[in-house]
Amino acid sequence: MRSRDVHKITNSGWIEVVTGCMFSGKTEELLRRLRRAEIAGQEVAAFKPSVDDRYGEETLGSHDGRQWDATVVDPGEGVWEIADELDDEDVVAIDEANFFSDELVAVCEHLADRDRRVVVSGLDQTFRGEPFEPVPELISLAEYVDKYRAICAVCGEPATRTQRLIDGDPAHVDDPTVLVGAEESYEARCRNCHTLRAD
């Protein structure tokens, strides 16, 4: 790797985490960082979980329509394929980290230890408002963390939570954690407007 691609003092790679609720601009920020790396002449590799096909099978996409070609990997058994697929890329981007198994943490550490800049994007909370692993663990290990907020769909205040809706009503607390969707299934909510159905 070129010396400008790693931390000057420690001569190492690092991990960046971009997190927040849905519609907060996480993937948009991830794509912005990839574009800047490309402009700087750095080689980039992007990865996404196979369960997320909202913007095409081999495409990272944001709600505002921006896209980037990505390699699809199985979020459970295929996590180490992220490291195996790399050649000489300087920057490794991983979108929707919340869909991956906890093994993603070891993969990111492995890549950073080998002088790569690892940029990870994902939800930090489930629709219940609970930690959405492995993102919280990645946050604790990362050198850089940015938490983005959206606008609450109910009151207009800053939103940090993701409200899942089923036929327009709040999801039941016992519903499955993972349900891939966008505007038809989720809204950004603030703490006060976020609700769960427990009956």
Buried (B, 14 or more C-beta within 10 A) or exposed (E): BEEEBBEEEEEEBBBBBBBBBBBBBBBBBBBBBBEEBEEEEBBBBBBBBEBBBEBEEEBBBBBEEBEBEBEBBEBEEBBBBBBEBBEEBBBBBBBBBBBBBEBBBBBBBBBBEEBBBBBBBBBBBBBBBEBBBBBBBBBEBBBEBBBBBBBBBBEEBBBBBBBBBEEEEBBEEEBEEEEEEEEEBBBBBBEEBBBBEEE
